Amino acid sequence: MTPAIVIVLAAVIVWAVIQAAHKARKGGGCCGEHEAAPGRVKAADRNKAHYPYEAVMDIGGMTCENCARRVENALNQLDGVWATVSISTHQAKVLLKRAPDENQLRQAVHEAGYVVTCFSVRQPHQS
């Protein structure tokens, strides 16, 4: 191998390592490529017995884990809500302390940048 080829290969490898480190540090994926991944917002009360209502929402527009985290965070910021969002099913499972306010839940998802394509409520459960 000539020295010029070795230098070019070394430069490409260094560039790839720098890009990989930048992506690991700043996040990546379809959205938020130049932003850190959003931190997780957790429901303050994590006792399922306190949440007698359940809603399931199909969410449109999510394409990666960062998207799912944004939707989950938006819902978990609401009072009396404990949400988990799955990118694999494109659904949010929402436990609620009070009867669901569909408009409020849809608005939170909308403000996060996504859309609710289907909304269903399951009967209150007894714990």
Backbone atoms as SQL, in Angstrom:
CREATE TABLE atoms (id INTEGER PRIMARY KEY, chain TEXT, resi INTEGER, resn TEXT, atom TEXT, x REAL, y REAL, z REAL);
INSERT INTO atoms VALUES
  (1, 'A', 1, 'MET', 'N', 0.827, -1.179, 0.000),
  (2, 'A', 1, 'MET', 'CA', 0.000, 0.000, 0.000),
  (3, 'A', 1, 'MET', 'C', 0.876, 1.249, 0.000),
  (4, 'A', 2, 'THR', 'N', 0.449, 2.205, -0.752),
  (5, 'A', 2, 'THR', 'CA', 1.215, 3.445, -0.795),
  (6, 'A', 2, 'THR', 'C', 0.877, 4.299, 0.418),
  (7, 'A', 3, 'PRO', 'N', 1.780, 5.167, 0.810),
  (8, 'A', 3, 'PRO', 'CA', 1.520, 6.021, 1.975),
  (9, 'A', 3, 'PRO', 'C', 0.277, 6.898, 1.803),
  (10, 'A', 4, 'ALA', 'N', -0.028, 7.323, 0.606),
  (11, 'A', 4, 'ALA', 'CA', -1.210, 8.166, 0.375),
  (12, 'A', 4, 'ALA', 'C', -2.488, 7.408, 0.692),
  (13, 'A', 5, 'ILE', 'N', -2.552, 6.138, 0.310),
  (14, 'A', 5, 'ILE', 'CA', -3.749, 5.323, 0.587),
  (15, 'A', 5, 'ILE', 'C', -3.892, 5.102, 2.087),
  (16, 'A', 6, 'VAL', 'N', -2.798, 4.852, 2.756),
  (17, 'A', 6, 'VAL', 'CA', -2.828, 4.654, 4.209),
  (18, 'A', 6, 'VAL', 'C', -3.328, 5.920, 4.900),
  (19, 'A', 7, 'ILE', 'N', -2.870, 7.082, 4.459),
  (20, 'A', 7, 'ILE', 'CA', -3.303, 8.346, 5.060),
  (21, 'A', 7, 'ILE', 'C', -4.798, 8.568, 4.830),
  (22, 'A', 8, 'VAL', 'N', -5.278, 8.296, 3.628),
  (23, 'A', 8, 'VAL', 'CA', -6.707, 8.459, 3.322),
  (24, 'A', 8, 'VAL', 'C', -7.542, 7.504, 4.173),
  (25, 'A', 9, 'LEU', 'N', -7.129, 6.244, 4.279),
  (26, 'A', 9, 'LEU', 'CA', -7.858, 5.274, 5.101),
  (27, 'A', 9, 'LEU', 'C', -7.864, 5.697, 6.564),
  (28, 'A', 10, 'ALA', 'N', -6.744, 6.170, 7.055),
  (29, 'A', 10, 'ALA', 'CA', -6.679, 6.625, 8.441),
  (30, 'A', 10, 'ALA', 'C', -7.618, 7.805, 8.667),
  (31, 'A', 11, 'ALA', 'N', -7.654, 8.733, 7.717),
  (32, 'A', 11, 'ALA', 'CA', -8.543, 9.891, 7.837),
  (33, 'A', 11, 'ALA', 'C', -10.009, 9.462, 7.854),
  (34, 'A', 12, 'VAL', 'N', -10.373, 8.518, 7.019),
  (35, 'A', 12, 'VAL', 'CA', -11.756, 8.019, 6.984),
  (36, 'A', 12, 'VAL', 'C', -12.112, 7.346, 8.307),
  (37, 'A', 13, 'ILE', 'N', -11.215, 6.569, 8.844),
  (38, 'A', 13, 'ILE', 'CA', -11.465, 5.892, 10.129),
  (39, 'A', 13, 'ILE', 'C', -11.615, 6.911, 11.254),
  (40, 'A', 14, 'VAL', 'N', -10.748, 7.905, 11.292),
  (41, 'A', 14, 'VAL', 'CA', -10.845, 8.946, 12.322),
  (42, 'A', 14, 'VAL', 'C', -12.171, 9.688, 12.189),
  (43, 'A', 15, 'TRP', 'N', -12.569, 10.040, 10.975),
  (44, 'A', 15, 'TRP', 'CA', -13.841, 10.732, 10.752),
  (45, 'A', 15, 'TRP', 'C', -15.017, 9.879, 11.240),
  (46, 'A', 16, 'ALA', 'N', -15.002, 8.581, 10.943),
  (47, 'A', 16, 'ALA', 'CA', -16.081, 7.678, 11.356),
  (48, 'A', 16, 'ALA', 'C', -16.156, 7.578, 12.875),
  (49, 'A', 17, 'VAL', 'N', -15.028, 7.495, 13.546),
  (50, 'A', 17, 'VAL', 'CA', -15.008, 7.425, 15.014),
  (51, 'A', 17, 'VAL', 'C', -15.556, 8.719, 15.606),
  (52, 'A', 18, 'ILE', 'N', -15.179, 9.853, 15.057),
  (53, 'A', 18, 'ILE', 'CA', -15.678, 11.142, 15.552),
  (54, 'A', 18, 'ILE', 'C', -17.190, 11.232, 15.366),
  (55, 'A', 19, 'GLN', 'N', -17.693, 10.820, 14.218),
  (56, 'A', 19, 'GLN', 'CA', -19.133, 10.851, 13.964),
  (57, 'A', 19, 'GLN', 'C', -19.892, 9.932, 14.907),
  (58, 'A', 20, 'ALA', 'N', -19.359, 8.734, 15.147),
  (59, 'A', 20, 'ALA', 'CA', -20.010, 7.782, 16.054),
  (60, 'A', 20, 'ALA', 'C', -20.044, 8.335, 17.474),
  (61, 'A', 21, 'ALA', 'N', -18.955, 8.952, 17.919),
  (62, 'A', 21, 'ALA', 'CA', -18.911, 9.538, 19.258),
  (63, 'A', 21, 'ALA', 'C', -19.899, 10.694, 19.367),
  (64, 'A', 22, 'HIS', 'N', -19.979, 11.517, 18.335),
  (65, 'A', 22, 'HIS', 'CA', -20.917, 12.644, 18.337),
  (66, 'A', 22, 'HIS', 'C', -22.358, 12.145, 18.418),
  (67, 'A', 23, 'LYS', 'N', -22.681, 11.130, 17.644),
  (68, 'A', 23, 'LYS', 'CA', -24.047, 10.587, 17.639),
  (69, 'A', 23, 'LYS', 'C', -24.383, 9.967, 18.991),
  (70, 'A', 24, 'ALA', 'N', -23.435, 9.285, 19.604),
  (71, 'A', 24, 'ALA', 'CA', -23.676, 8.674, 20.919),
  (72, 'A', 24, 'ALA', 'C', -23.885, 9.745, 21.981),
  (73, 'A', 25, 'ARG', 'N', -23.169, 10.845, 21.869),
  (74, 'A', 25, 'ARG', 'CA', -23.249, 11.909, 22.854),
  (75, 'A', 25, 'ARG', 'C', -24.480, 12.785, 22.657),
  (76, 'A', 26, 'LYS', 'N', -24.841, 13.065, 21.420),
  (77, 'A', 26, 'LYS', 'CA', -25.916, 14.002, 21.110),
  (78, 'A', 26, 'LYS', 'C', -27.223, 13.345, 20.711),
  (79, 'A', 27, 'GLY', 'N', -27.280, 12.056, 20.662),
  (80, 'A', 27, 'GLY', 'CA', -28.499, 11.385, 20.226),
  (81, 'A', 27, 'GLY', 'C', -28.482, 11.207, 18.729),
  (82, 'A', 28, 'GLY', 'N', -29.490, 10.527, 18.232),
  (83, 'A', 28, 'GLY', 'CA', -29.528, 10.286, 16.801),
  (84, 'A', 28, 'GLY', 'C', -30.880, 9.759, 16.404),
  (85, 'A', 29, 'GLY', 'N', -30.945, 9.233, 15.250),
  (86, 'A', 29, 'GLY', 'CA', -32.208, 8.721, 14.763),
  (87, 'A', 29, 'GLY', 'C', -32.867, 9.735, 13.864),
  (88, 'A', 30, 'CYS', 'N', -34.102, 9.492, 13.543),
  (89, 'A', 30, 'CYS', 'CA', -34.816, 10.315, 12.584),
  (90, 'A', 30, 'CYS', 'C', -35.084, 11.717, 13.107),
  (91, 'A', 31, 'CYS', 'N', -35.332, 11.830, 14.381),
  (92, 'A', 31, 'CYS', 'CA', -35.624, 13.141, 14.949),
  (93, 'A', 31, 'CYS', 'C', -34.648, 13.393, 16.084),
  (94, 'A', 32, 'GLY', 'N', -34.308, 14.601, 16.271),
  (95, 'A', 32, 'GLY', 'CA', -33.391, 14.933, 17.352),
  (96, 'A', 32, 'GLY', 'C', -31.972, 14.508, 17.080),
  (97, 'A', 33, 'GLU', 'N', -31.596, 14.431, 15.803),
  (98, 'A', 33, 'GLU', 'CA', -30.252, 13.966, 15.481),
  (99, 'A', 33, 'GLU', 'C', -29.183, 14.861, 16.085),
  (100, 'A', 34, 'HIS', 'N', -29.498, 16.131, 16.225),
  (101, 'A', 34, 'HIS', 'CA', -28.516, 17.053, 16.777),
  (102, 'A', 34, 'HIS', 'C', -28.910, 17.493, 18.185),
  (103, 'A', 35, 'GLU', 'N', -29.731, 16.711, 18.833),
  (104, 'A', 35, 'GLU', 'CA', -30.163, 17.009, 20.191),
  (105, 'A', 35, 'GLU', 'C', -29.875, 15.797, 21.065),
  (106, 'A', 36, 'ALA', 'N', -29.726, 16.038, 22.344),
  (107, 'A', 36, 'ALA', 'CA', -29.617, 14.924, 23.274),
  (108, 'A', 36, 'ALA', 'C', -30.976, 14.238, 23.350),
  (109, 'A', 37, 'ALA', 'N', -30.967, 12.928, 23.569),
  (110, 'A', 37, 'ALA', 'CA', -32.232, 12.200, 23.730),
  (111, 'A', 37, 'ALA', 'C', -32.970, 12.792, 24.925),
  (112, 'A', 38, 'PRO', 'N', -34.288, 12.945, 24.819),
  (113, 'A', 38, 'PRO', 'CA', -35.027, 13.541, 25.939),
  (114, 'A', 38, 'PRO', 'C', -34.945, 12.664, 27.182),
  (115, 'A', 39, 'GLY', 'N', -34.848, 13.301, 28.338),
  (116, 'A', 39, 'GLY', 'CA', -34.867, 12.555, 29.589),
  (117, 'A', 39, 'GLY', 'C', -36.254, 11.974, 29.819),
  (118, 'A', 40, 'ARG', 'N', -36.333, 10.964, 30.639),
  (119, 'A', 40, 'ARG', 'CA', -37.613, 10.304, 30.892),
  (120, 'A', 40, 'ARG', 'C', -38.364, 11.021, 32.012),
  (121, 'A', 41, 'VAL', 'N', -39.623, 11.363, 31.742),
  (122, 'A', 41, 'VAL', 'CA', -40.515, 11.917, 32.756),
  (123, 'A', 41, 'VAL', 'C', -41.338, 10.747, 33.282),
  (124, 'A', 42, 'LYS', 'N', -41.242, 10.515, 34.589),
  (125, 'A', 42, 'LYS', 'CA', -41.970, 9.396, 35.197),
  (126, 'A', 42, 'LYS', 'C', -43.163, 9.929, 35.977),
  (127, 'A', 43, 'ALA', 'N', -44.207, 9.118, 36.032),
  (128, 'A', 43, 'ALA', 'CA', -45.370, 9.466, 36.842),
  (129, 'A', 43, 'ALA', 'C', -44.931, 9.523, 38.301),
  (130, 'A', 44, 'ALA', 'N', -45.419, 10.512, 39.029),
  (131, 'A', 44, 'ALA', 'CA', -45.037, 10.658, 40.430),
  (132, 'A', 44, 'ALA', 'C', -45.544, 9.480, 41.261),
  (133, 'A', 45, 'ASP', 'N', -46.746, 9.031, 40.994),
  (134, 'A', 45, 'ASP', 'CA', -47.359, 7.923, 41.724),
  (135, 'A', 45, 'ASP', 'C', -47.276, 6.685, 40.839),
  (136, 'A', 46, 'ARG', 'N', -46.507, 5.694, 41.257),
  (137, 'A', 46, 'ARG', 'CA', -46.317, 4.496, 40.439),
  (138, 'A', 46, 'ARG', 'C', -47.002, 3.277, 41.073),
  (139, 'A', 47, 'ASN', 'N', -48.079, 3.522, 41.818),
  (140, 'A', 47, 'ASN', 'CA', -48.872, 2.437, 42.399),
  (141, 'A', 47, 'ASN', 'C', -50.069, 2.212, 41.481),
  (142, 'A', 48, 'LYS', 'N', -50.070, 1.094, 40.747),
  (143, 'A', 48, 'LYS', 'CA', -51.129, 0.831, 39.762),
  (144, 'A', 48, 'LYS', 'C', -52.512, 0.787, 40.391),
  (145, 'A', 49, 'ALA', 'N', -52.604, 0.472, 41.660),
  (146, 'A', 49, 'ALA', 'CA', -53.906, 0.413, 42.329),
  (147, 'A', 49, 'ALA', 'C', -54.582, 1.780, 42.371),
  (148, 'A', 50, 'HIS', 'N', -53.821, 2.851, 42.211),
  (149, 'A', 50, 'HIS', 'CA', -54.375, 4.205, 42.241),
  (150, 'A', 50, 'HIS', 'C', -54.921, 4.657, 40.888),
  (151, 'A', 51, 'TYR', 'N', -54.815, 3.807, 39.876),
  (152, 'A', 51, 'TYR', 'CA', -55.211, 4.174, 38.515),
  (153, 'A', 51, 'TYR', 'C', -56.313, 3.234, 38.015),
  (154, 'A', 52, 'PRO', 'N', -57.571, 3.520, 38.312),
  (155, 'A', 52, 'PRO', 'CA', -58.644, 2.606, 37.926),
  (156, 'A', 52, 'PRO', 'C', -59.041, 2.664, 36.447),
  (157, 'A', 53, 'TYR', 'N', -58.637, 3.691, 35.731),
  (158, 'A', 53, 'TYR', 'CA', -59.035, 3.844, 34.325),
  (159, 'A', 53, 'TYR', 'C', -57.842, 3.574, 33.410),
  (160, 'A', 54, 'GLU', 'N', -58.165, 3.099, 32.207),
  (161, 'A', 54, 'GLU', 'CA', -57.120, 2.838, 31.227),
  (162, 'A', 54, 'GLU', 'C', -57.592, 3.247, 29.839),
  (163, 'A', 55, 'ALA', 'N', -56.732, 3.943, 29.131),
  (164, 'A', 55, 'ALA', 'CA', -56.991, 4.310, 27.743),
  (165, 'A', 55, 'ALA', 'C', -55.837, 3.775, 26.903),
  (166, 'A', 56, 'VAL', 'N', -56.158, 3.402, 25.674),
  (167, 'A', 56, 'VAL', 'CA', -55.140, 2.973, 24.725),
  (168, 'A', 56, 'VAL', 'C', -55.270, 3.873, 23.508),
  (169, 'A', 57, 'MET', 'N', -54.135, 4.429, 23.101),
  (170, 'A', 57, 'MET', 'CA', -54.134, 5.338, 21.961),
  (171, 'A', 57, 'MET', 'C', -53.144, 4.843, 20.922),
  (172, 'A', 58, 'ASP', 'N', -53.588, 4.792, 19.678),
  (173, 'A', 58, 'ASP', 'CA', -52.671, 4.546, 18.562),
  (174, 'A', 58, 'ASP', 'C', -52.100, 5.908, 18.188),
  (175, 'A', 59, 'ILE', 'N', -50.777, 5.961, 18.042),
  (176, 'A', 59, 'ILE', 'CA', -50.095, 7.228, 17.795),
  (177, 'A', 59, 'ILE', 'C', -49.478, 7.204, 16.403),
  (178, 'A', 60, 'GLY', 'N', -49.795, 8.207, 15.606),
  (179, 'A', 60, 'GLY', 'CA', -49.214, 8.327, 14.272),
  (180, 'A', 60, 'GLY', 'C', -48.047, 9.291, 14.279),
  (181, 'A', 61, 'GLY', 'N', -47.048, 8.986, 13.453),
  (182, 'A', 61, 'GLY', 'CA', -45.911, 9.873, 13.289),
  (183, 'A', 61, 'GLY', 'C', -44.678, 9.465, 14.069),
  (184, 'A', 62, 'MET', 'N', -44.783, 8.483, 14.958),
  (185, 'A', 62, 'MET', 'CA', -43.609, 8.040, 15.704),
  (186, 'A', 62, 'MET', 'C', -42.778, 7.113, 14.821),
  (187, 'A', 63, 'THR', 'N', -41.475, 7.369, 14.772),
  (188, 'A', 63, 'THR', 'CA', -40.605, 6.527, 13.953),
  (189, 'A', 63, 'THR', 'C', -39.406, 5.979, 14.706),
  (190, 'A', 64, 'CYS', 'N', -39.192, 6.421, 15.947),
  (191, 'A', 64, 'CYS', 'CA', -38.031, 5.930, 16.690),
  (192, 'A', 64, 'CYS', 'C', -38.306, 6.017, 18.195),
  (193, 'A', 65, 'GLU', 'N', -37.348, 5.542, 18.976),
  (194, 'A', 65, 'GLU', 'CA', -37.483, 5.583, 20.434),
  (195, 'A', 65, 'GLU', 'C', -37.553, 7.009, 20.971),
  (196, 'A', 66, 'ASN', 'N', -36.860, 7.956, 20.326),
  (197, 'A', 66, 'ASN', 'CA', -36.954, 9.351, 20.759),
  (198, 'A', 66, 'ASN', 'C', -38.385, 9.856, 20.619),
  (199, 'A', 67, 'CYS', 'N', -39.054, 9.470, 19.537),
  (200, 'A', 67, 'CYS', 'CA', -40.460, 9.859, 19.337),
  (201, 'A', 67, 'CYS', 'C', -41.320, 9.297, 20.464),
  (202, 'A', 68, 'ALA', 'N', -41.160, 8.016, 20.746),
  (203, 'A', 68, 'ALA', 'CA', -41.954, 7.372, 21.801),
  (204, 'A', 68, 'ALA', 'C', -41.700, 8.050, 23.143),
  (205, 'A', 69, 'ARG', 'N', -40.457, 8.401, 23.413),
  (206, 'A', 69, 'ARG', 'CA', -40.120, 9.064, 24.675),
  (207, 'A', 69, 'ARG', 'C', -40.797, 10.424, 24.760),
  (208, 'A', 70, 'ARG', 'N', -40.844, 11.160, 23.657),
  (209, 'A', 70, 'ARG', 'CA', -41.499, 12.479, 23.667),
  (210, 'A', 70, 'ARG', 'C', -42.990, 12.355, 23.980),
  (211, 'A', 71, 'VAL', 'N', -43.654, 11.379, 23.371),
  (212, 'A', 71, 'VAL', 'CA', -45.083, 11.176, 23.628),
  (213, 'A', 71, 'VAL', 'C', -45.293, 10.765, 25.088),
  (214, 'A', 72, 'GLU', 'N', -44.502, 9.804, 25.548),
  (215, 'A', 72, 'GLU', 'CA', -44.619, 9.335, 26.930),
  (216, 'A', 72, 'GLU', 'C', -44.408, 10.486, 27.910),
  (217, 'A', 73, 'ASN', 'N', -43.392, 11.299, 27.674),
  (218, 'A', 73, 'ASN', 'CA', -43.125, 12.435, 28.560),
  (219, 'A', 73, 'ASN', 'C', -44.283, 13.428, 28.571),
  (220, 'A', 74, 'ALA', 'N', -44.838, 13.712, 27.400),
  (221, 'A', 74, 'ALA', 'CA', -45.954, 14.664, 27.314),
  (222, 'A', 74, 'ALA', 'C', -47.150, 14.164, 28.124),
  (223, 'A', 75, 'LEU', 'N', -47.427, 12.887, 28.029),
  (224, 'A', 75, 'LEU', 'CA', -48.561, 12.329, 28.770),
  (225, 'A', 75, 'LEU', 'C', -48.273, 12.266, 30.264),
  (226, 'A', 76, 'ASN', 'N', -47.065, 11.865, 30.645),
  (227, 'A', 76, 'ASN', 'CA', -46.727, 11.736, 32.065),
  (228, 'A', 76, 'ASN', 'C', -46.644, 13.068, 32.786),
  (229, 'A', 77, 'GLN', 'N', -46.595, 14.164, 32.053),
  (230, 'A', 77, 'GLN', 'CA', -46.608, 15.481, 32.688),
  (231, 'A', 77, 'GLN', 'C', -48.012, 15.885, 33.124),
  (232, 'A', 78, 'LEU', 'N', -49.017, 15.181, 32.639),
  (233, 'A', 78, 'LEU', 'CA', -50.397, 15.477, 33.029),
  (234, 'A', 78, 'LEU', 'C', -50.671, 14.921, 34.421),
  (235, 'A', 79, 'ASP', 'N', -51.472, 15.630, 35.184),
  (236, 'A', 79, 'ASP', 'CA', -51.819, 15.203, 36.536),
  (237, 'A', 79, 'ASP', 'C', -52.671, 13.937, 36.503),
  (238, 'A', 80, 'GLY', 'N', -52.310, 12.960, 37.315),
  (239, 'A', 80, 'GLY', 'CA', -53.098, 11.733, 37.433),
  (240, 'A', 80, 'GLY', 'C', -52.940, 10.778, 36.272),
  (241, 'A', 81, 'VAL', 'N', -51.826, 10.888, 35.533),
  (242, 'A', 81, 'VAL', 'CA', -51.598, 10.052, 34.343),
  (243, 'A', 81, 'VAL', 'C', -50.289, 9.291, 34.495),
  (244, 'A', 82, 'TRP', 'N', -50.334, 8.021, 34.100),
  (245, 'A', 82, 'TRP', 'CA', -49.130, 7.189, 34.037),
  (246, 'A', 82, 'TRP', 'C', -49.156, 6.495, 32.679),
  (247, 'A', 83, 'ALA', 'N', -48.296, 6.914, 31.783),
  (248, 'A', 83, 'ALA', 'CA', -48.299, 6.405, 30.413),
  (249, 'A', 83, 'ALA', 'C', -47.029, 5.622, 30.114),
  (250, 'A', 84, 'THR', 'N', -47.196, 4.610, 29.279),
  (251, 'A', 84, 'THR', 'CA', -46.062, 3.898, 28.686),
  (252, 'A', 84, 'THR', 'C', -46.333, 3.837, 27.192),
  (253, 'A', 85, 'VAL', 'N', -45.314, 4.109, 26.396),
  (254, 'A', 85, 'VAL', 'CA', -45.464, 4.174, 24.948),
  (255, 'A', 85, 'VAL', 'C', -44.524, 3.162, 24.312),
  (256, 'A', 86, 'SER', 'N', -45.046, 2.419, 23.353),
  (257, 'A', 86, 'SER', 'CA', -44.264, 1.409, 22.639),
  (258, 'A', 86, 'SER', 'C', -44.108, 1.817, 21.181),
  (259, 'A', 87, 'ILE', 'N', -42.866, 1.918, 20.738),
  (260, 'A', 87, 'ILE', 'CA', -42.621, 2.233, 19.333),
  (261, 'A', 87, 'ILE', 'C', -42.962, 1.026, 18.459),
  (262, 'A', 88, 'SER', 'N', -42.832, -0.184, 18.995),
  (263, 'A', 88, 'SER', 'CA', -43.094, -1.378, 18.180),
  (264, 'A', 88, 'SER', 'C', -44.576, -1.527, 17.839),
  (265, 'A', 89, 'THR', 'N', -45.462, -1.087, 18.736),
  (266, 'A', 89, 'THR', 'CA', -46.897, -1.175, 18.463),
  (267, 'A', 89, 'THR', 'C', -47.489, 0.175, 18.073),
  (268, 'A', 90, 'HIS', 'N', -46.712, 1.242, 18.228),
  (269, 'A', 90, 'HIS', 'CA', -47.174, 2.619, 17.979),
  (270, 'A', 90, 'HIS', 'C', -48.384, 2.941, 18.846),
  (271, 'A', 91, 'GLN', 'N', -48.331, 2.464, 20.099),
  (272, 'A', 91, 'GLN', 'CA', -49.446, 2.689, 21.017),
  (273, 'A', 91, 'GLN', 'C', -48.958, 3.278, 22.339),
  (274, 'A', 92, 'ALA', 'N', -49.861, 4.044, 22.940),
  (275, 'A', 92, 'ALA', 'CA', -49.654, 4.546, 24.295),
  (276, 'A', 92, 'ALA', 'C', -50.699, 3.870, 25.174),
  (277, 'A', 93, 'LYS', 'N', -50.241, 3.260, 26.241),
  (278, 'A', 93, 'LYS', 'CA', -51.137, 2.694, 27.253),
  (279, 'A', 93, 'LYS', 'C', -51.122, 3.696, 28.398),
  (280, 'A', 94, 'VAL', 'N', -52.295, 4.218, 28.715),
  (281, 'A', 94, 'VAL', 'CA', -52.389, 5.312, 29.670),
  (282, 'A', 94, 'VAL', 'C', -53.268, 4.889, 30.837),
  (283, 'A', 95, 'LEU', 'N', -52.684, 4.870, 32.019),
  (284, 'A', 95, 'LEU', 'CA', -53.441, 4.622, 33.240),
  (285, 'A', 95, 'LEU', 'C', -53.816, 5.971, 33.824),
  (286, 'A', 96, 'LEU', 'N', -55.063, 6.065, 34.317),
  (287, 'A', 96, 'LEU', 'CA', -55.565, 7.351, 34.796),
  (288, 'A', 96, 'LEU', 'C', -56.248, 7.198, 36.144),
  (289, 'A', 97, 'LYS', 'N', -56.114, 8.229, 36.963),
  (290, 'A', 97, 'LYS', 'CA', -56.774, 8.236, 38.270),
  (291, 'A', 97, 'LYS', 'C', -58.239, 8.645, 38.150),
  (292, 'A', 98, 'ARG', 'N', -58.551, 9.422, 37.095),
  (293, 'A', 98, 'ARG', 'CA', -59.927, 9.871, 36.860),
  (294, 'A', 98, 'ARG', 'C', -60.359, 9.415, 35.470),
  (295, 'A', 99, 'ALA', 'N', -61.652, 9.492, 35.222),
  (296, 'A', 99, 'ALA', 'CA', -62.156, 9.141, 33.892),
  (297, 'A', 99, 'ALA', 'C', -61.378, 9.919, 32.840),
  (298, 'A', 100, 'PRO', 'N', -61.001, 9.287, 31.745),
  (299, 'A', 100, 'PRO', 'CA', -60.155, 9.933, 30.741),
  (300, 'A', 100, 'PRO', 'C', -60.816, 11.151, 30.102),
  (301, 'A', 101, 'ASP', 'N', -60.026, 12.183, 29.932),
  (302, 'A', 101, 'ASP', 'CA', -60.424, 13.361, 29.172),
  (303, 'A', 101, 'ASP', 'C', -59.738, 13.214, 27.813),
  (304, 'A', 102, 'GLU', 'N', -60.470, 12.677, 26.849),
  (305, 'A', 102, 'GLU', 'CA', -59.888, 12.377, 25.544),
  (306, 'A', 102, 'GLU', 'C', -59.253, 13.610, 24.908),
  (307, 'A', 103, 'ASN', 'N', -59.927, 14.741, 24.989),
  (308, 'A', 103, 'ASN', 'CA', -59.389, 15.964, 24.377),
  (309, 'A', 103, 'ASN', 'C', -58.053, 16.367, 24.998),
  (310, 'A', 104, 'GLN', 'N', -57.943, 16.268, 26.320),
  (311, 'A', 104, 'GLN', 'CA', -56.701, 16.624, 27.004),
  (312, 'A', 104, 'GLN', 'C', -55.568, 15.689, 26.583),
  (313, 'A', 105, 'LEU', 'N', -55.837, 14.391, 26.496),
  (314, 'A', 105, 'LEU', 'CA', -54.812, 13.426, 26.095),
  (315, 'A', 105, 'LEU', 'C', -54.395, 13.645, 24.645),
  (316, 'A', 106, 'ARG', 'N', -55.376, 13.850, 23.774),
  (317, 'A', 106, 'ARG', 'CA', -55.055, 14.125, 22.363),
  (318, 'A', 106, 'ARG', 'C', -54.233, 15.401, 22.216),
  (319, 'A', 107, 'GLN', 'N', -54.577, 16.421, 22.989),
  (320, 'A', 107, 'GLN', 'CA', -53.865, 17.697, 22.918),
  (321, 'A', 107, 'GLN', 'C', -52.408, 17.529, 23.364),
  (322, 'A', 108, 'ALA', 'N', -52.171, 16.762, 24.417),
  (323, 'A', 108, 'ALA', 'CA', -50.803, 16.544, 24.894),
  (324, 'A', 108, 'ALA', 'C', -49.967, 15.849, 23.815),
  (325, 'A', 109, 'VAL', 'N', -50.547, 14.850, 23.152),
  (326, 'A', 109, 'VAL', 'CA', -49.839, 14.147, 22.078),
  (327, 'A', 109, 'VAL', 'C', -49.594, 15.099, 20.911),
  (328, 'A', 110, 'HIS', 'N', -50.597, 15.895, 20.567),
  (329, 'A', 110, 'HIS', 'CA', -50.471, 16.863, 19.470),
  (330, 'A', 110, 'HIS', 'C', -49.363, 17.875, 19.749),
  (331, 'A', 111, 'GLU', 'N', -49.308, 18.385, 20.974),
  (332, 'A', 111, 'GLU', 'CA', -48.287, 19.370, 21.336),
  (333, 'A', 111, 'GLU', 'C', -46.880, 18.766, 21.318),
  (334, 'A', 112, 'ALA', 'N', -46.797, 17.444, 21.467),
  (335, 'A', 112, 'ALA', 'CA', -45.500, 16.766, 21.377),
  (336, 'A', 112, 'ALA', 'C', -45.095, 16.562, 19.919),
  (337, 'A', 113, 'GLY', 'N', -46.037, 16.797, 18.986),
  (338, 'A', 113, 'GLY', 'CA', -45.714, 16.702, 17.561),
  (339, 'A', 113, 'GLY', 'C', -46.238, 15.447, 16.880),
  (340, 'A', 114, 'TYR', 'N', -47.203, 14.774, 17.489),
  (341, 'A', 114, 'TYR', 'CA', -47.722, 13.519, 16.940),
  (342, 'A', 114, 'TYR', 'C', -49.239, 13.576, 16.918),
  (343, 'A', 115, 'VAL', 'N', -49.861, 12.531, 16.418),
  (344, 'A', 115, 'VAL', 'CA', -51.315, 12.528, 16.282),
  (345, 'A', 115, 'VAL', 'C', -51.884, 11.218, 16.818),
  (346, 'A', 116, 'VAL', 'N', -53.018, 11.322, 17.484),
  (347, 'A', 116, 'VAL', 'CA', -53.731, 10.136, 17.962),
  (348, 'A', 116, 'VAL', 'C', -54.634, 9.674, 16.825),
  (349, 'A', 117, 'THR', 'N', -54.414, 8.440, 16.346),
  (350, 'A', 117, 'THR', 'CA', -55.220, 7.927, 15.239),
  (351, 'A', 117, 'THR', 'C', -56.379, 7.066, 15.710),
  (352, 'A', 118, 'CYS', 'N', -56.298, 6.562, 16.925),
  (353, 'A', 118, 'CYS', 'CA', -57.380, 5.752, 17.486),
  (354, 'A', 118, 'CYS', 'C', -57.325, 5.897, 19.000),
  (355, 'A', 119, 'PHE', 'N', -58.487, 6.029, 19.625),
  (356, 'A', 119, 'PHE', 'CA', -58.575, 6.215, 21.076),
  (357, 'A', 119, 'PHE', 'C', -59.614, 5.256, 21.607),
  (358, 'A', 120, 'SER', 'N', -59.254, 4.447, 22.592),
  (359, 'A', 120, 'SER', 'CA', -60.236, 3.550, 23.215),
  (360, 'A', 120, 'SER', 'C', -60.036, 3.544, 24.712),
  (361, 'A', 121, 'VAL', 'N', -61.139, 3.371, 25.416),
  (362, 'A', 121, 'VAL', 'CA', -61.119, 3.342, 26.873),
  (363, 'A', 121, 'VAL', 'C', -61.562, 1.967, 27.322),
  (364, 'A', 122, 'ARG', 'N', -60.809, 1.429, 28.253),
  (365, 'A', 122, 'ARG', 'CA', -61.188, 0.153, 28.860),
  (366, 'A', 122, 'ARG', 'C', -61.956, 0.452, 30.136),
  (367, 'A', 123, 'GLN', 'N', -62.826, -0.440, 30.488),
  (368, 'A', 123, 'GLN', 'CA', -63.622, -0.268, 31.689),
  (369, 'A', 123, 'GLN', 'C', -62.716, -0.150, 32.917),
  (370, 'A', 124, 'PRO', 'N', -63.167, 0.616, 33.904),
  (371, 'A', 124, 'PRO', 'CA', -62.360, 0.715, 35.135),
  (372, 'A', 124, 'PRO', 'C', -62.115, -0.682, 35.698),
  (373, 'A', 125, 'HIS', 'N', -60.898, -0.889, 36.188),
  (374, 'A', 125, 'HIS', 'CA', -60.580, -2.179, 36.783),
  (375, 'A', 125, 'HIS', 'C', -60.479, -2.039, 38.290),
  (376, 'A', 126, 'GLN', 'N', -60.689, -3.111, 38.958),
  (377, 'A', 126, 'GLN', 'CA', -60.566, -3.152, 40.415),
  (378, 'A', 126, 'GLN', 'C', -59.262, -3.826, 40.772),
  (379, 'A', 127, 'SER', 'N', -58.487, -3.189, 41.638),
  (380, 'A', 127, 'SER', 'CA', -57.192, -3.777, 42.046),
  (381, 'A', 127, 'SER', 'C', -57.302, -4.391, 43.404);
